[in-house]
Every structure is written in C-alpha cells, then in structure tokens.
Amino acid sequence: MKKRKVANLIMVILILVIAAAGVLTAGFIRGWFDHDAQAATLREIRGVVTMQQGGVAYPVDSDTVLRKGDTIVTSSRGTASIQIGESS
C-alpha cells in the first residue's frame, strides 16, 4: 500500500513537471518572457498573419514580440504593422 502511494506521488510530480515544461516552452516560443525595451512588436494585425519561429509556424495576435530570425507571413490581403521599441 505504501509503495502505491509513493508511486502515485512520483507520477503526480512528473505530470506537473511535464506540464510546467510545456508552458515554459510555449512561453519561450511565443515571446512571453521577452521584455527588451527595443524589441519589435506586432501591432494592428488584419487578415491572416502567421509567424515562423524556430521551424514552427503559428498564427499571431497583436502585441506578439518578435525575435531575431522570426519570419512573418501574411495572406494576400493580410497586413501587420511592426513597432520597434517604445515608440507610438
């Protein structure tokens, strides 16, 4: 009975570690942790706009932080403005 409780506790801890790693990885890819004052940020997105980052493509929203090597792709009628730094 005690072995079963220990095994269950280890399983729960492993699940939490895997979930935390997934959230941190997604946050890193999406730029949640980038707080550079001179960073480029997507603004005013219209139409379909995707970003390719590290070989992974996904749709983006306004306020997405761009990093070196990111590629922005728009549909034929899509647009996105890019703000660099704190300018308005």
N, C-alpha and C positions, 0 to 999 in steps of 0.2 A: 504494500500500500504506500509506503514512504517513497519507494523508487518511482512509483507512478506520479506522485506529487512533484517530485524533483524533475522528472522528465517533462511534465506539463509546464512547470515554471520555466525550464530551459526553452521549450517550444514557444511560449509566450514572449520571452525575451528576444529570441531570434526573429519572430514575426515583427516585433516593434523595431528592431534594428534594421530589418529589411525595409519596412515602411519608411523609417526616417531617412535611410539612404536614398530611397526613391524620391522623396520630397526634396532632399538636398540636391540631387542630380537634376530634377526638373527645374528647381530654382536657379541652379547654375546655368543651365541651358537657356532659360527664359530671361536671365539677367536680373533676377530679384535681388541679388546681393551686390550689384554694381552701384556704387554711389560716387562716381567720379564727377566732379563739378564741370569738367569739359567733355563729358560723354555725349554722344549723339543719341537723340531720342526720336522715335517716330511720332508724328503729330498728324492730325486731320487725315485719317485714312478713309478713302472712299473706294468702293468696289472690293474685289478680291485681291488681297495682298498677303503674300507668304514670305517667310524668311528661311533661308537655308543656313544652318549653323552647325558646323562640325559634321556635315553629311546628313543632317536631319532637317527635313522641311516641315514647317507647321504654320498655320495661319497666325497673324499677329493682330494686336489691338493697339490703340493709341497708348502712348507712354511706355512702349517697349524700348528698352535700352539696347543700342547696337554696340557690337564689339568688333575689333579688327578681324577681318575675314568673313563677316556676315554678308550674305547676298540677299537683296530684296528683289522679289519678283511680283509684278502686278499683272492683272488681267488686261485685256486690250483697252478697257475703259476704267481701269483702276488707277488710283493716284495715292501718293503718300508724301507728306512733307516731312523733312528731317530738320530738327532743331539741334544745334551744336552748343553745348554749354548752357548757361542760364539766360541766354538772350530771349527776348519775347517777340 
